[in-house]
Amino acid sequence: MTIPTLAHSSKRIQEVVERLRRVPDTARMFSESAAEARRLHRVDQSLQARLLDLGMPHRGPAADPHFDSLDLANVGLGLGLRCPRWLAMRWWSKSLTQVVPGQRLDYRMELSASCPSPGHAGACRFEVHPRLRAAMRAGTCRETGPGRYAFEVRLDSGRHLFGGSFTELIDQIRPVQFHLLPYPLNTDLGFLRDSGLADCRLAANYLHRLGGSLGLPVRSTAGYFVAPPYATVHVWLEFQVDGDWLPADPFLLNALNRWGIVDPGQWPPHRSPQGLLWSVHDEFIELLRHNGQDVLLYPAMVVTDQHASPL
C-alpha cells in the first residue's frame, strides 16, 4: 500500500482541514509547537504552511503557531503520515490480516501503571481491579513490580459476516467519518449528527442506541485491541447471534477501508474482528486500585508473546 505524497494530496489536505474546522475551538488545547508538530506528528514545515493557508485552527502568529494535538493526529491519519496514530492503525491492519479463523489465541501481556497522584505520602500500592482480573485468563496474573503485572488473555477467532437485521444498522455508520475527538465531545450524539464525525467511543454509543431503537440485540463494550506488540484502548459493539455475543466493529473497519490500509474484500464492515478484541467491561471505568482507592487509569499494555492453537 502506498502513502499519499504532497504532490497528489491537495484535495485530501483540503478535506482534512474542513473536517478539523467542524470541531469547535472550545474543545481544543493549543499546546503543540511547530517543532513538536514536525518531530512527533511528522507534519513538516511545508505541510504546516499549506494547512495554515487553508485555515487549520491554531494560536499565535504563522511564524510560531501552536496546534491542538488531536488536530495534528487527525492530519496524520487523514494524510497517511508516518506518525504514531497512523503507525498504530497499520499495526491494527497487520493484525487483522494475520488472524486465521478457527484458532484459539493466547496472548501473554504486561501491564504497567504510574502514580496518579505524585507527591503523596508513603509508597504506592497498586492492585488489579476485580473486573480487570476477571477478564484475564484465570490463574495467570502475577505482580512483577510496583504497578507492573504479567498475565494471559485467551481469545477465539472465527469468520462471521453479519447480515440480516444487522445490515440496516451497519449501513447507518458508513457515511460517518473517523475523527479523533476530545472528551466530552466524544460522548455528544448531537455533535455526530451535526458534523458527521465520530471516534470509536462515539460511534459505538450511536450504534448501540440506534440498534436498541431497532429492537436488535446490540451492546457496547470497552477493552483493548490486541495488536502485537501493543494492546490499545478501544470501544466497540457486540451483536448477539444464535445466543452468542460476537464482537462487531463496522465503524473501525469502514475507516480502515477508507484509508486504504485493509483489503475491503477480506475485511468488509460487516465482518466480525474476532480474536483481536479483548472485552474488559461495558464502559471504561476504574481498572486498577491505588492505595486502596479505585482510580481511573488506562495502563500501558504490551503483548510479549502470542500462541495459536486449533479450537
C-alpha positions in Angstrom: 0.0 0.0 0.0 1.3 3.5 -0.8 1.2 6.5 1.4 0.0 9.6 -0.5 2.6 12.3 -1.1 2.1 16.1 -1.0 2.4 16.0 -4.8 -1.0 14.4 -5.2 -2.9 15.1 -1.9 -4.0 18.7 -2.3 -7.7 17.7 -2.3 -7.1 15.5 0.8 -5.4 18.3 2.6 -8.4 20.5 2.0 -10.8 17.7 3.2 -8.8 17.2 6.4 -8.8 20.9 7.2 -12.6 21.1 6.5 -13.1 18.2 9.0 -10.9 19.9 11.6 -13.0 23.1 11.3 -16.2 21.2 12.3 -14.8 20.9 15.8 -15.3 24.0 18.0 -12.2 25.8 19.3 -13.6 25.4 22.8 -12.7 21.7 22.6 -9.0 22.4 21.7 -5.8 22.8 23.7 -3.2 24.6 21.6 -0.3 23.0 23.3 1.8 21.6 20.4 4.5 23.9 18.9 5.5 23.8 15.3 8.7 21.9 16.2 6.6 19.3 18.1 4.3 19.0 15.1 7.3 18.2 12.9 9.0 15.9 15.4 6.1 14.0 16.9 3.4 14.1 14.2 5.6 14.2 11.0 3.9 17.4 9.8 6.8 19.2 8.2 7.2 22.9 7.7 5.9 22.9 4.1 2.8 21.0 5.1 2.2 23.2 8.1 2.2 26.3 5.8 -0.3 24.7 3.4 -2.6 23.7 6.3 -2.4 27.2 7.8 -3.2 28.7 4.4 -6.4 26.6 4.3 -7.5 27.6 7.8 -6.2 25.0 10.1 -7.0 26.1 13.7 -4.0 27.4 15.6 -2.9 30.0 18.1 -0.1 32.5 17.7 1.5 34.0 14.6 2.1 32.0 11.4 5.8 32.2 12.2 5.3 30.4 15.6 2.0 28.6 15.5 0.7 26.3 18.2 -1.7 23.4 17.4 -4.0 21.1 19.1 -2.5 17.6 19.5 -5.7 15.8 18.3 -5.8 18.0 15.3 -2.3 17.0 14.4 -3.1 13.4 14.9 -6.2 13.7 12.6 -3.9 15.3 10.0 -1.6 12.3 10.2 -4.4 9.9 9.8 -6.1 11.8 7.0 -2.9 12.2 5.0 -1.2 8.9 5.9 1.8 10.4 7.6 4.1 8.1 9.4 3.0 9.5 12.8 2.2 7.4 15.9 -1.5 7.2 15.2 -1.1 6.1 11.6 1.5 3.5 12.6 -0.8 2.2 15.3 -3.5 1.8 12.7 -1.1 -0.1 10.4 -0.3 -2.4 13.3 -4.1 -3.0 13.7 -4.5 -3.7 10.0 -1.5 -6.1 10.0 -3.0 -8.0 13.0 -6.3 -8.3 11.0 -4.5 -9.9 8.1 -2.8 -12.4 10.4 -5.9 -13.7 12.1 -6.7 -17.3 11.0 -10.4 -18.3 11.6 -10.8 -21.3 13.8 -7.9 -20.7 16.1 -7.6 -20.1 19.9 -5.2 -17.2 20.5 -3.3 -17.0 23.8 -1.6 -13.6 24.4 1.0 -13.0 27.1 0.7 -9.4 28.2 2.4 -7.0 30.6 0.7 -4.1 32.3 2.3 -1.1 33.9 0.9 2.0 35.6 2.3 5.2 37.0 1.2 7.0 40.1 -2.0 9.0 39.5 -1.2 11.5 42.4 2.6 12.1 42.5 3.9 13.5 45.8 1.6 11.7 48.2 2.9 10.5 51.5 4.2 6.9 51.6 4.8 4.4 48.8 2.4 3.5 46.0 0.3 0.3 46.5 -1.3 -0.9 43.3 -3.9 -3.7 42.9 -5.6 -5.1 39.8 -9.3 -4.3 39.9 -11.6 -7.3 40.1 -13.2 -6.5 36.8 -9.9 -6.4 35.0 -8.7 -9.6 36.8 -12.0 -11.3 35.7 -11.2 -10.5 32.1 -7.8 -12.2 32.2 -7.2 -15.9 31.8 -7.8 -17.4 35.3 -4.7 -18.0 37.4 -2.2 -16.3 35.1 -1.9 -12.9 36.8 1.3 -12.2 38.8 2.9 -9.0 40.1 6.3 -8.3 38.7 7.0 -5.0 40.4 5.2 -1.9 41.8 2.3 -1.3 39.4 3.5 -4.0 37.0 1.7 -7.2 36.2 2.1 -10.1 33.8 -0.9 -12.2 32.7 -2.5 -14.1 29.8 -5.6 -13.4 27.7 -7.4 -16.0 25.6 -9.4 -15.1 22.5 -11.1 -17.3 19.9 -11.0 -16.4 16.3 -13.6 -17.1 13.7 -15.1 -15.8 10.4 -18.6 -14.4 10.8 -20.3 -12.0 8.5 -23.2 -10.1 10.0 -26.2 -9.8 7.8 -30.0 -9.9 8.0 -31.4 -7.5 10.5 -27.9 -6.1 11.3 -27.4 -4.8 7.7 -29.5 -1.7 8.2 -27.6 -0.8 11.4 -24.2 -1.3 9.8 -25.3 0.8 6.8 -26.1 3.8 9.1 -22.5 4.2 10.1 -20.9 4.2 6.6 -21.3 7.9 6.0 -19.8 8.9 9.4 -16.1 9.8 9.2 -13.5 8.7 11.7 -12.1 11.7 13.7 -10.2 11.7 17.0 -12.2 13.7 19.5 -11.6 15.0 23.0 -13.8 14.3 26.0 -16.7 15.2 26.4 -17.2 15.9 22.7 -16.8 12.1 22.1 -19.9 11.4 24.1 -22.1 14.0 22.3 -24.5 12.3 19.9 -25.7 15.7 18.7 -22.2 16.6 17.5 -22.1 13.3 15.5 -25.5 14.2 13.9 -24.4 17.8 13.1 -20.8 17.1 11.9 -20.8 13.5 10.6 -17.7 12.9 12.6 -17.0 10.4 15.4 -14.3 8.4 17.2 -14.7 4.8 18.2 -16.5 5.6 21.5 -19.0 8.0 20.0 -19.7 5.7 17.1 -20.3 2.7 19.4 -22.6 4.8 21.5 -24.5 5.9 18.5 -24.9 2.4 17.0 -25.8 0.9 20.4 -28.7 3.4 20.8 -29.8 3.0 17.3 -29.7 -0.8 17.5 -31.8 -0.7 20.6 -34.4 1.5 18.8 -34.5 -1.1 16.0 -35.0 -3.9 18.5 -31.7 -5.5 17.8 -29.6 -7.5 20.3 -26.7 -5.0 20.4 -24.5 -3.8 23.3 -21.3 -1.7 23.5 -18.2 -2.8 25.3 -14.8 -1.5 26.0 -11.3 -3.1 26.4 -8.3 -3.4 24.2 -7.5 -4.0 20.5 -4.7 -6.6 20.9 -2.3 -5.9 18.0 1.2 -7.2 19.0 3.4 -5.6 20.2 0.8 -3.5 21.9 -2.8 -3.6 23.2 -4.6 -0.3 22.7 -7.7 1.1 24.5 -10.7 0.7 22.3 -14.5 0.7 22.3 -16.7 -1.4 20.0 -20.0 -3.3 19.8 -21.2 -6.8 20.3 -24.0 -8.4 18.3 -25.9 -11.4 19.6 -26.1 -14.2 17.1 -27.7 -17.6 18.0 -27.2 -16.9 21.6 -23.5 -15.8 21.4 -22.2 -12.3 21.7 -19.8 -11.6 18.9 -17.5 -8.5 18.5 -18.6 -6.1 15.8 -16.8 -3.0 14.7 -18.2 -1.7 11.4 -17.1 1.8 12.1 -13.4 1.0 12.5 -13.4 -1.4 9.6 -15.1 1.2 7.4 -12.3 3.7 8.4 -9.5 1.3 7.7 -11.1 0.6 4.3 -11.5 4.4 3.6 -7.8 4.9 4.5 -6.8 2.0 2.1 -4.9 0.0 4.7 -7.0 -3.1 4.7 -8.5 -5.2 1.9 -12.2 -4.5 1.8 -12.8 -7.9 0.2 -11.3 -9.6 3.2 -12.4 -7.1 5.9 -15.7 -5.5 5.0 -17.5 -3.6 7.7 -19.9 -6.4 8.4 -17.2 -8.9 9.3 -16.6 -9.7 13.0 -13.0 -9.0 14.1 -12.9 -12.0 16.4 -9.6 -12.9 18.0 -8.3 -9.3 18.4 -10.8 -7.5 20.7 -10.4 -8.2 24.4 -13.5 -7.0 26.3 -12.9 -5.8 29.8 -16.2 -4.0 30.7 -19.2 -2.3 29.1 -17.5 1.1 29.7 -14.2 2.3 30.8 -14.1 2.9 34.5 -11.5 2.0 37.1 -9.3 -0.9 36.2 -6.7 -0.5 39.0 -6.6 0.4 42.6 -4.0 2.8 44.1 -3.5 2.8 47.8 -6.9 1.2 48.3 -8.8 3.6 46.1 -10.3 2.9 42.7 -8.6 5.2 40.2 -9.2 5.9 36.5 -6.1 4.7 34.8 -5.6 3.4 31.3 -2.5 1.3 32.0 0.0 0.6 29.2 -0.3 -2.9 27.8 2.5 -4.7 26.0 2.0 -8.0 24.2 5.0 -10.1 24.9 4.0 -13.3 23.1 1.3 -14.9 21.1 0.4 -18.5 20.6 -2.2 -20.0 18.3 -3.8 -23.5 18.5 -6.9 -25.1 16.9 -10.2 -24.6 18.6 
